[in-house]
Amino acid sequence: MKSLKKVLATASAAQQASGRVNYETINGFLTGSRALANAPVVPVQLRGAVNTRGSINLGGNSSVSPIRTIKGTLTVQHGNPSPPPKLNYRTCRETETISTGYTVLGNRSSGVFRGARGNGHAVVVFSAIAPRYTSGPHKGQCNFSSNAQPKPNGAYISFQAQGPLYVR
């Protein structure tokens, strides 16, 4: 029992020396035509070591993303997997789920996030309903082609990230 108390006391001292640590969660959701934009900006809530709100721009192919908040910018580096979308030929719903790890870039962050450290996992879901062909040999079938414009009704983006975050 004494060794457990010693371990807990050591961990507590190390945590105080390195700053606040908590398990940060970041959640956001966007619907309609804004979810279909080339560079959708998703509003997010952060909870844990830093409680705030902000946004993340999900456009582009960069592996570095700033999450701009009212308390500063949290910058993360992440993977850019591009999994094939799941297609539902009955409902014409197209869903792409991106799952990737991230690392906090404290030297590129600002405000309360300056010098922060941490890593975690993020999942982004893009989903929309494709139009149906209105004429021709495919009339009534789903048009999943890259030039087809999905319908705004039913379109959404879900953003979820979580992991330990060490802040000063």
Sine and cosine of phi, psi and omega as CSV:
sin_phi,cos_phi,sin_psi,cos_psi,sin_omega,cos_omega
0.00,0.00,-0.63,0.78,0.02,-1.00
-0.89,0.46,-0.60,0.80,-0.02,-1.00
-0.92,0.38,-0.57,0.82,0.05,-1.00
-0.91,0.42,-0.69,0.73,0.03,-1.00
-0.89,0.47,-0.62,0.78,-0.01,-1.00
-0.91,0.41,-0.66,0.75,0.02,-1.00
-0.89,0.45,-0.71,0.70,0.01,-1.00
-0.89,0.45,-0.66,0.75,0.02,-1.00
-0.91,0.42,-0.66,0.75,0.02,-1.00
-0.91,0.42,-0.69,0.72,0.02,-1.00
-0.89,0.45,-0.66,0.75,0.01,-1.00
-0.90,0.43,-0.67,0.74,0.02,-1.00
-0.91,0.42,-0.65,0.76,0.01,-1.00
-0.91,0.42,-0.64,0.77,0.02,-1.00
-0.90,0.44,-0.68,0.74,0.00,-1.00
-0.91,0.41,-0.59,0.81,-0.02,-1.00
-0.94,0.34,-0.55,0.84,-0.07,-1.00
-1.00,-0.07,-0.05,1.00,-0.02,-1.00
0.96,-0.27,-0.06,-1.00,0.01,-1.00
-0.95,0.32,0.62,-0.78,0.10,-1.00
-0.76,-0.66,0.61,-0.79,0.06,-1.00
-0.34,-0.94,0.23,-0.97,0.05,-1.00
-1.00,-0.01,0.95,-0.32,-0.06,-1.00
-1.00,0.04,0.70,-0.72,0.14,-0.99
-0.87,-0.49,0.63,-0.78,0.01,-1.00
-0.77,-0.64,0.84,-0.54,-0.04,-1.00
-0.75,-0.66,0.63,-0.78,0.06,-1.00
-0.44,-0.90,0.33,-0.94,-0.04,-1.00
-0.46,-0.89,0.66,-0.75,-0.01,-1.00
-0.65,-0.76,0.66,-0.75,-0.04,-1.00
-0.77,-0.64,0.19,-0.98,0.12,-0.99
0.95,0.30,-0.44,-0.90,-0.09,-1.00
-0.88,0.48,-0.52,0.86,0.02,-1.00
-0.90,0.43,-0.47,0.88,0.03,-1.00
-0.96,0.30,-0.29,0.96,-0.01,-1.00
-1.00,-0.08,-0.02,1.00,-0.02,-1.00
-0.89,0.45,0.44,-0.90,0.05,-1.00
-0.91,0.43,-0.52,0.85,0.02,-1.00
-0.76,-0.65,0.96,0.28,-0.05,-1.00
-0.93,0.38,0.69,-0.72,0.04,-1.00
-0.97,-0.26,0.93,-0.38,-0.09,-1.00
-0.99,-0.14,0.83,-0.56,0.10,-0.99
-0.94,0.35,0.66,-0.75,-0.05,-1.00
-0.74,-0.67,0.42,-0.91,0.14,-0.99
-0.91,-0.42,0.73,-0.68,0.08,-1.00
-0.94,-0.34,0.70,-0.71,0.00,-1.00
-0.67,-0.74,0.71,-0.70,0.04,-1.00
0.65,-0.76,-0.88,-0.48,0.01,-1.00
-0.89,0.46,-0.57,0.82,0.04,-1.00
-0.75,-0.66,0.86,-0.52,0.05,-1.00
-0.98,-0.18,0.91,-0.42,-0.03,-1.00
-0.31,-0.95,-0.01,-1.00,0.08,-1.00
-0.72,-0.69,0.36,-0.93,-0.02,-1.00
-0.10,-0.99,-0.57,-0.82,-0.01,-1.00
-0.42,-0.91,0.35,-0.94,0.08,-1.00
-0.73,-0.69,0.70,-0.71,0.05,-1.00
-1.00,-0.03,0.87,-0.48,-0.05,-1.00
-0.99,-0.11,0.24,0.97,0.02,-1.00
-1.00,0.05,0.32,-0.95,0.08,-1.00
1.00,0.02,0.10,-0.99,-0.04,-1.00
-0.92,-0.40,0.24,0.97,-0.03,-1.00
-0.95,0.32,0.52,-0.85,0.06,-1.00
-1.00,-0.07,0.13,0.99,0.06,-1.00
-0.86,-0.51,0.80,-0.60,-0.03,-1.00
-0.77,-0.63,0.80,-0.60,0.13,-0.99
-1.00,0.05,0.70,-0.72,0.13,-0.99
-0.96,-0.29,0.97,-0.26,-0.08,-1.00
-1.00,0.09,0.81,-0.59,-0.01,-1.00
-0.77,-0.64,0.12,-0.99,0.03,-1.00
-0.96,0.26,-0.18,0.98,0.02,-1.00
-0.95,-0.31,0.12,0.99,-0.01,-1.00
0.73,-0.68,-0.02,-1.00,-0.02,-1.00
-0.94,-0.34,0.81,-0.59,0.09,-1.00
-0.99,-0.16,0.91,-0.41,-0.03,-1.00
-0.97,-0.24,0.74,-0.67,-0.03,-1.00
-0.78,-0.62,0.49,-0.87,0.13,-0.99
-0.95,-0.30,0.68,-0.73,-0.10,-1.00
-0.57,-0.82,0.21,-0.98,0.10,-0.99
-0.98,0.21,0.23,-0.97,0.05,-1.00
-0.79,-0.62,0.88,0.48,0.02,-1.00
-0.92,0.39,0.49,-0.87,0.06,-1.00
-0.75,-0.67,0.99,0.17,-0.02,-1.00
-0.95,0.32,0.44,-0.90,0.05,-1.00
-0.93,0.38,0.57,-0.82,0.02,-1.00
-0.95,0.31,0.43,-0.90,0.12,-0.99
-1.00,-0.05,0.78,-0.63,-0.07,-1.00
-0.92,-0.40,0.78,-0.62,0.07,-1.00
-0.96,-0.27,0.95,-0.31,-0.09,-1.00
-0.97,0.24,-0.21,0.98,0.05,-1.00
-0.99,0.10,-0.73,0.69,-0.06,-1.00
-0.99,-0.15,-0.18,0.98,-0.06,-1.00
0.93,0.37,0.32,0.95,0.03,-1.00
-0.99,0.15,0.74,-0.67,0.05,-1.00
-0.91,-0.42,0.81,-0.58,-0.04,-1.00
-0.76,-0.65,0.76,-0.65,0.05,-1.00
-0.86,-0.51,0.84,-0.54,0.01,-1.00
-0.93,-0.36,0.86,-0.51,0.00,-1.00
-0.94,-0.34,0.84,-0.54,-0.01,-1.00
-0.84,-0.54,0.83,-0.56,-0.09,-1.00
-0.47,-0.88,0.41,-0.91,0.12,-0.99
-1.00,0.07,0.33,-0.94,0.06,-1.00
-0.61,-0.79,0.38,-0.93,0.08,-1.00
-0.77,-0.63,0.73,-0.68,0.01,-1.00
-0.95,0.30,0.72,-0.69,0.07,-1.00
-0.96,-0.27,1.00,0.08,-0.06,-1.00
-0.89,0.46,-0.51,0.86,0.00,-1.00
-0.96,0.27,-0.24,0.97,0.05,-1.00
-0.94,-0.35,0.11,0.99,0.02,-1.00
-0.99,-0.13,0.20,-0.98,-0.02,-1.00
-0.66,-0.76,0.11,-0.99,0.01,-1.00
0.89,0.46,-0.67,-0.75,-0.02,-1.00
-0.91,0.41,-0.24,0.97,-0.02,-1.00
-1.00,-0.03,-0.11,0.99,0.01,-1.00
-0.85,0.52,0.80,-0.60,0.02,-1.00
0.98,0.20,0.08,1.00,0.00,-1.00
-0.91,0.42,0.42,-0.91,0.06,-1.00
-0.73,-0.68,0.43,-0.90,0.07,-1.00
0.43,-0.90,0.07,-1.00,0.04,-1.00
-0.39,-0.92,0.10,-0.99,0.00,-1.00
0.05,-1.00,-0.40,-0.91,-0.09,-1.00
-0.71,-0.70,0.66,-0.75,0.01,-1.00
-0.80,-0.60,0.57,-0.82,0.08,-1.00
-0.75,-0.66,0.82,-0.57,0.04,-1.00
-0.87,-0.49,0.77,-0.64,0.03,-1.00
-0.89,-0.46,0.84,-0.54,0.12,-0.99
-0.96,-0.29,0.76,-0.65,0.00,-1.00
-0.55,-0.83,0.65,-0.76,0.02,-1.00
-0.41,-0.91,0.25,-0.97,0.02,-1.00
-0.96,-0.26,0.84,-0.54,0.00,-1.00
-0.97,0.23,0.46,-0.89,0.06,-1.00
-0.96,0.29,0.24,-0.97,0.10,-1.00
-0.98,-0.22,0.50,-0.87,0.10,-0.99
-0.90,0.44,0.70,-0.72,-0.02,-1.00
-0.98,-0.18,-0.17,0.99,0.03,-1.00
-0.42,-0.91,0.08,-1.00,0.06,-1.00
0.99,0.10,-0.16,-0.99,-0.09,-1.00
-0.93,0.36,-0.31,0.95,-0.01,-1.00
-0.97,-0.24,0.25,0.97,-0.06,-1.00
-0.75,0.66,0.78,-0.63,0.01,-1.00
1.00,0.00,-0.27,0.96,0.01,-1.00
-1.00,0.08,0.34,-0.94,0.01,-1.00
-0.94,0.35,0.66,-0.75,0.05,-1.00
-0.97,-0.25,1.00,-0.03,-0.01,-1.00
-1.00,-0.02,0.21,0.98,-0.04,-1.00
-0.91,0.41,0.37,-0.93,-0.08,-1.00
-0.92,0.38,-0.36,0.93,0.00,-1.00
-1.00,-0.05,-0.03,1.00,0.03,-1.00
-0.98,0.20,0.70,-0.71,0.00,-1.00
-1.00,-0.04,0.90,-0.43,0.04,-1.00
-0.88,0.47,0.36,-0.93,0.01,-1.00
-0.98,0.20,0.66,-0.75,0.03,-1.00
-0.91,0.41,-0.59,0.80,0.04,-1.00
-0.92,0.39,0.83,-0.56,-0.01,-1.00
1.00,-0.08,-0.13,0.99,0.02,-1.00
-0.99,0.16,0.66,-0.75,0.06,-1.00
-0.41,-0.91,0.34,-0.94,0.15,-0.99
-0.77,-0.63,0.75,-0.66,0.09,-1.00
-0.90,-0.44,0.75,-0.66,0.00,-1.00
-0.82,-0.57,0.81,-0.59,0.05,-1.00
-0.65,-0.76,0.75,-0.66,0.07,-1.00
-0.63,-0.77,0.51,-0.86,0.02,-1.00
-0.37,-0.93,0.51,-0.86,0.03,-1.00
0.26,-0.97,0.17,-0.98,0.02,-1.00
-0.93,0.36,0.61,-0.79,0.04,-1.00
-0.72,-0.69,0.84,-0.54,0.02,-1.00
-0.97,-0.24,0.88,-0.47,0.04,-1.00
-0.84,-0.54,0.37,-0.93,-0.01,-1.00
-0.96,0.28,0.00,0.00,0.00,0.00
